[in-house]
Amino acid sequence: MLHFVRRIRWRMKCNSRPVPPGAGIIPAELLHQSLSNREWSVMTHNKEDALRDAVVDLTDHLGIPSDKITLKSIEEVTWPDTSLGCPEEGMMYAQVLTPGFRIEIEALGKRYVYHSGGGRTILCRKPR
């Protein structure tokens, strides 16, 4: 272990050059290019993405085509934590303000409420 520590100290000593200001900062253009489409969509989850995710989830859940689903309302909200207003018993959530959307859609005569934020959209069976 001591040999390992000495080796690291030696490398640090040999490689100690001043770091120019801004080093290690990735320009936005390069960041966009380096992320896959999926990773980027998670980071920039907007109203259209949230609605699309809700409709896709409900069509899978009910086994119906998307043209049988009607948007009733969509509103921008800030959730008090990462549970997105739908906490599950026994789960812990980060206590950070999470911007997102509350989406209400209707299918087969029944209304469904979805909550989105932090790059995800969930069916909320028991909204708080």
JOVENTA-V454523 format. One record per helix or strand of 2 or more residues. SS is the DSSP state (A for helix, B for strand). FROM is the first residue (numbers start at 1). LEN is the number of residues. If there is no record, write none. Layout:
ss = {SS,SS}
from = {FROM,FROM}
len = {LEN,LEN}
This chain:
ss = {A,A,A,A,A,B,B,B,B}
from = {2,28,37,47,66,69,98,110,120}
len = {13,7,7,16,3,11,10,8,4}
